[in-house]
Amino acid sequence: MNRALMHRPQGVEATNAASFLPRHEAKPFFVRHWLIKFAPFRTAWPDIVRAGVFALRGVRSAEARQHLAAMRLGDPVLFYQSQQNQAIVGLLEVAREAYPDPTSADPRWLTCDFAPVRSLKPISLSVLRAEPRLAGLALLRQPRLAVMPIVEHDWNVTLSLNPQ
């Protein structure tokens, strides 16, 4: 593996640079794609579009924190509304890289700011599950994780389910 091609999040040693991805996905990549989940009764997609910015607050998973730390300005992000009407409903981009979550007294917990790019026709969880090409999609493998990387193949297939 050419380590010069692999992006390493700040503070991550070269020996475990890709540890934030499952083993079968741990490989060099140039464009990072992400998916974040949030309950619409806390902040709904239309509210994010109106506000023009969204900060993912209250994430208390070490794995999700690692993913937030790896996000870079401009990275594309799918917005999945969880718990009610479960579906991918929008596309965001990272507008501010990781910083301490102001809802926590512990500075190790992080958040990022995201800017809405466009709304999507909802891609329901049942549609995602029914698509055989998405068998490896992180959302389906780790449904409780709030922040996850999406490999390019899964990103492209997911967006192909939303013709616009």
JORA-V810653 format. One record per residue. RES is the residue in one letter. OMEGA is omega in whole degrees, -180 to 180 (* if undefined). Layout:
RES_OMEGA ; RES_OMEGA
This chain:
M_178 ; N_-176 ; R_179 ; A_-180 ; L_-175 ; M_174 ; H_175 ; R_174 ; P_-178 ; Q_178 ; G_180 ; V_-179 ; E_-179 ; A_-177 ; T_180 ; N_-174 ; A_-178 ; A_-176 ; S_178 ; F_174 ; L_173 ; P_-175 ; R_-176 ; H_178 ; E_-175 ; A_-179 ; K_180 ; P_175 ; F_-177 ; F_179 ; V_176 ; R_176 ; H_-175 ; W_170 ; L_173 ; I_-180 ; K_177 ; F_-179 ; A_-178 ; P_178 ; F_174 ; R_174 ; T_-178 ; A_-180 ; W_179 ; P_177 ; D_178 ; I_179 ; V_179 ; R_-177 ; A_-180 ; G_178 ; V_179 ; F_175 ; A_-180 ; L_-175 ; R_171 ; G_178 ; V_-176 ; R_176 ; S_-180 ; A_-180 ; E_178 ; A_178 ; R_178 ; Q_178 ; H_178 ; L_180 ; A_-178 ; A_-178 ; M_180 ; R_-179 ; L_179 ; G_178 ; D_178 ; P_-175 ; V_172 ; L_178 ; F_-179 ; Y_176 ; Q_-175 ; S_173 ; Q_177 ; Q_179 ; N_-174 ; Q_-178 ; A_169 ; I_-173 ; V_-177 ; G_177 ; L_179 ; L_167 ; E_179 ; V_-179 ; A_176 ; R_-179 ; E_-172 ; A_175 ; Y_-177 ; P_179 ; D_-178 ; P_178 ; T_-179 ; S_175 ; A_-179 ; D_-176 ; P_178 ; R_180 ; W_-171 ; L_170 ; T_172 ; C_172 ; D_-178 ; F_176 ; A_178 ; P_178 ; V_177 ; R_174 ; S_177 ; L_169 ; K_-175 ; P_175 ; I_-172 ; S_177 ; L_180 ; S_177 ; V_179 ; L_180 ; R_-177 ; A_-178 ; E_-177 ; P_180 ; R_-180 ; L_-179 ; A_-179 ; G_-177 ; L_-177 ; A_-180 ; L_-179 ; L_180 ; R_-177 ; Q_-171 ; P_-179 ; R_-178 ; L_-175 ; A_-178 ; V_-176 ; M_174 ; P_177 ; I_179 ; V_-173 ; E_179 ; H_-179 ; D_177 ; W_-178 ; N_179 ; V_-180 ; T_180 ; L_178 ; S_178 ; L_-177 ; N_-179 ; P_178 ; Q_*
